Amino acid sequence: MSKLSILKEFWGFLKVRKKWWLTPIVMVLVLLGFLIVTTQSSAVAPFIYTLF
């Protein structure tokens, strides 16, 4: 299963079920995951840890 098909399926679910409140939750989780991955071994990591 490709990543694009997962996004299409999620978008179809949102359209059919009218669960628009899930969109901000998913976006925040994706952004936090991206932040964790990008700062895992960088010089910015100590500054990010002070935010949490």
Secondary structure per residue as TSV (DSSP state, phi and psi in degrees):
chain	resnum	aa	ss	phi	psi
A	1	M	-	360.0	127.5
A	2	S	-	-85.7	162.6
A	3	K	H	-65.5	-33.7
A	4	L	H	-66.6	-37.8
A	5	S	H	-68.6	-32.0
A	6	I	H	-66.0	-41.5
A	7	L	H	-64.9	-40.5
A	8	K	H	-63.9	-41.5
A	9	E	H	-65.7	-41.1
A	10	F	H	-64.2	-42.2
A	11	W	H	-63.6	-41.4
A	12	G	H	-63.2	-40.3
A	13	F	H	-60.7	-44.8
A	14	L	H	-63.1	-40.5
A	15	K	H	-66.7	-44.1
A	16	V	H	-74.4	-45.5
A	17	R	H	-87.7	-8.1
A	18	K	T	56.8	44.6
A	19	K	-	-101.0	57.8
A	20	W	T	-68.4	-19.4
A	21	W	T	-69.6	-15.3
A	22	L	H	-74.8	-24.3
A	23	T	H	-59.0	-50.6
A	24	P	H	-64.3	-34.5
A	25	I	H	-64.2	-45.6
A	26	V	H	-65.7	-40.5
A	27	M	H	-64.4	-40.0
A	28	V	H	-65.6	-42.2
A	29	L	H	-63.2	-39.8
A	30	V	H	-66.3	-42.4
A	31	L	H	-64.4	-41.0
A	32	L	H	-65.1	-40.1
A	33	G	H	-62.8	-42.7
A	34	F	H	-62.8	-41.0
A	35	L	H	-63.3	-42.2
A	36	I	H	-64.9	-42.7
A	37	V	H	-67.6	-42.2
A	38	T	H	-74.3	-26.6
A	39	T	T	-100.7	10.7
A	40	Q	T	-61.3	-41.3
A	41	S	T	-136.7	53.3
A	42	S	S	-126.8	172.3
A	43	A	T	-77.0	-11.0
A	44	V	T	-83.4	-16.2
A	45	A	H	-52.9	-46.0
A	46	P	H	-61.2	-31.0
A	47	F	H	-75.2	-33.7
A	48	I	H	-69.2	-39.2
A	49	Y	H	-63.8	-27.2
A	50	T	T	-71.5	-20.6
A	51	L	T	-71.6	-29.4
A	52	F	-	-104.7	360.0
